[in-house]
Amino acid sequence: MTEPFSGEHSDPSDRSPAGPLYVPVRPGHSGCAARLFRTPLGDRTAVGFTSVQRLTDTLGPDQAWIRLAVPALRAVTVPLGITALTVDPRFSAPAPAPVEPGTSVTALRIA
């Protein structure tokens, strides 16, 4: 489900999930950064899951995550131009295979 972000969220018919989401992150030198994804049409989207099980079913058990409320996730992503939130996506591309440091691009083979 992809939802556009807007400034007001007091409408009772708002389809945002109740409670914090499990947001995939990638660790960095100064903390964690939310992982951003693309919709099937190529637009960037923030992603959150309603349970750890749904996150690990989609992204694998090694995926790092944090809990964020929807307004906090919006506060992080809207300044980056991200205007959509996808909750509980079911599909994702497989993670790329790790590359050994010092391996040249010409040495990589596509199977």
DRENDO-1510 file (C-alpha; in Angstrom, 1 decimal, always signed):
<recs>
REC; n; res; u; v; w
REC; 1; MET; +0.0; +0.0; +0.0 .
REC; 2; THR; +1.5; +3.3; -1.0 .
REC; 3; GLU; +0.2; +6.5; +0.6 .
REC; 4; PRO; +1.0; +10.1; -0.3 .
REC; 5; PHE; +2.3; +12.2; +2.5 .
REC; 6; SER; +0.3; +15.3; +3.5 .
REC; 7; GLY; +0.6; +17.9; +6.3 .
REC; 8; GLU; -2.6; +17.1; +8.1 .
REC; 9; HIS; -3.3; +13.6; +9.5 .
REC; 10; SER; -6.2; +14.1; +11.8 .
REC; 11; ASP; -8.8; +12.6; +9.5 .
REC; 12; PRO; -10.3; +9.5; +11.1 .
REC; 13; SER; -10.5; +7.8; +7.7 .
REC; 14; ASP; -6.7; +8.2; +7.3 .
REC; 15; ARG; -5.3; +4.8; +6.2 .
REC; 16; SER; -2.0; +5.2; +8.1 .
REC; 17; PRO; -1.3; +2.3; +10.4 .
REC; 18; ALA; -1.8; +2.8; +14.1 .
REC; 19; GLY; +1.4; +2.8; +16.1 .
REC; 20; PRO; +5.0; +2.8; +15.2 .
REC; 21; LEU; +6.4; +0.9; +12.1 .
REC; 22; TYR; +9.4; -1.3; +11.8 .
REC; 23; VAL; +11.6; +0.7; +9.4 .
REC; 24; PRO; +14.5; -1.0; +7.6 .
REC; 25; VAL; +17.8; +0.9; +8.1 .
REC; 26; ARG; +21.4; +0.7; +7.1 .
REC; 27; PRO; +24.0; +1.3; +9.7 .
REC; 28; GLY; +26.4; +4.1; +9.1 .
REC; 29; HIS; +29.3; +6.0; +10.8 .
REC; 30; SER; +27.0; +8.4; +12.5 .
REC; 31; GLY; +24.0; +6.2; +13.3 .
REC; 32; CYS; +21.3; +4.6; +11.1 .
REC; 33; ALA; +19.7; +5.8; +7.9 .
REC; 34; ALA; +16.3; +4.7; +6.7 .
REC; 35; ARG; +16.5; +2.5; +3.6 .
REC; 36; LEU; +14.6; +4.0; +0.8 .
REC; 37; PHE; +13.0; +1.9; -2.0 .
REC; 38; ARG; +11.4; +2.4; -5.4 .
REC; 39; THR; +7.9; +1.7; -6.4 .
REC; 40; PRO; +7.2; -0.5; -9.5 .
REC; 41; LEU; +7.0; +2.7; -11.4 .
REC; 42; GLY; +10.4; +3.9; -10.2 .
REC; 43; ASP; +9.3; +6.6; -7.7 .
REC; 44; ARG; +11.2; +6.7; -4.4 .
REC; 45; THR; +9.2; +5.6; -1.3 .
REC; 46; ALA; +9.7; +5.3; +2.4 .
REC; 47; VAL; +8.9; +1.7; +3.7 .
REC; 48; GLY; +7.6; +0.5; +7.0 .
REC; 49; PHE; +6.3; -2.8; +8.2 .
REC; 50; THR; +3.6; -3.5; +10.8 .
REC; 51; SER; +5.5; -6.4; +12.3 .
REC; 52; VAL; +9.1; -7.8; +12.6 .
REC; 53; GLN; +7.8; -11.0; +10.9 .
REC; 54; ARG; +6.6; -9.1; +7.8 .
REC; 55; LEU; +9.9; -7.2; +7.6 .
REC; 56; THR; +12.0; -10.4; +7.9 .
REC; 57; ASP; +9.8; -12.3; +5.5 .
REC; 58; THR; +10.4; -9.6; +2.8 .
REC; 59; LEU; +13.9; -8.4; +3.5 .
REC; 60; GLY; +15.5; -11.3; +5.4 .
REC; 61; PRO; +16.5; -11.9; +9.0 .
REC; 62; ASP; +19.7; -9.9; +8.8 .
REC; 63; GLN; +18.0; -6.6; +7.9 .
REC; 64; ALA; +18.5; -4.0; +10.6 .
REC; 65; TRP; +15.5; -2.0; +11.7 .
REC; 66; ILE; +14.2; +0.6; +14.1 .
REC; 67; ARG; +10.7; +1.6; +15.3 .
REC; 68; LEU; +9.4; +4.9; +14.0 .
REC; 69; ALA; +6.0; +6.5; +14.2 .
REC; 70; VAL; +4.6; +7.6; +10.8 .
REC; 71; PRO; +5.1; +11.3; +11.6 .
REC; 72; ALA; +8.8; +10.7; +12.5 .
REC; 73; LEU; +9.4; +8.7; +9.3 .
REC; 74; ARG; +7.8; +11.5; +7.3 .
REC; 75; ALA; +10.0; +14.1; +9.1 .
REC; 76; VAL; +13.0; +12.2; +7.9 .
REC; 77; THR; +12.0; +11.5; +4.3 .
REC; 78; VAL; +9.9; +14.5; +3.2 .
REC; 79; PRO; +13.0; +16.8; +3.1 .
REC; 80; LEU; +14.5; +14.3; +0.7 .
REC; 81; GLY; +11.6; +14.7; -1.6 .
REC; 82; ILE; +10.0; +11.3; -0.7 .
REC; 83; THR; +6.3; +11.8; -0.9 .
REC; 84; ALA; +5.1; +8.2; -0.6 .
REC; 85; LEU; +5.0; +5.6; +2.2 .
REC; 86; THR; +4.7; +1.9; +1.4 .
REC; 87; VAL; +3.4; -0.2; +4.3 .
REC; 88; ASP; +4.1; -4.0; +4.3 .
REC; 89; PRO; +5.4; -4.4; +0.8 .
REC; 90; ARG; +5.4; -8.1; -0.2 .
REC; 91; PHE; +8.2; -8.1; -2.8 .
REC; 92; SER; +11.7; -6.9; -3.0 .
REC; 93; ALA; +14.7; -7.6; -5.3 .
REC; 94; PRO; +17.2; -10.0; -3.8 .
REC; 95; ALA; +20.2; -8.4; -2.1 .
REC; 96; PRO; +23.3; -8.1; -4.2 .
REC; 97; ALA; +26.1; -10.6; -3.6 .
REC; 98; PRO; +29.0; -9.1; -1.5 .
REC; 99; VAL; +32.1; -8.1; -3.5 .
REC; 100; GLU; +35.5; -8.7; -2.1 .
REC; 101; PRO; +37.5; -5.4; -1.5 .
REC; 102; GLY; +39.9; -4.8; -4.4 .
REC; 103; THR; +37.9; -6.7; -7.0 .
REC; 104; SER; +37.8; -4.9; -10.3 .
REC; 105; VAL; +34.6; -4.5; -12.1 .
REC; 106; THR; +36.0; -6.3; -15.1 .
REC; 107; ALA; +36.7; -9.4; -12.9 .
REC; 108; LEU; +33.0; -9.7; -11.9 .
REC; 109; ARG; +31.0; -12.3; -13.9 .
REC; 110; ILE; +27.2; -12.2; -14.3 .
REC; 111; ALA; +25.8; -15.7; -13.8 .
</recs>
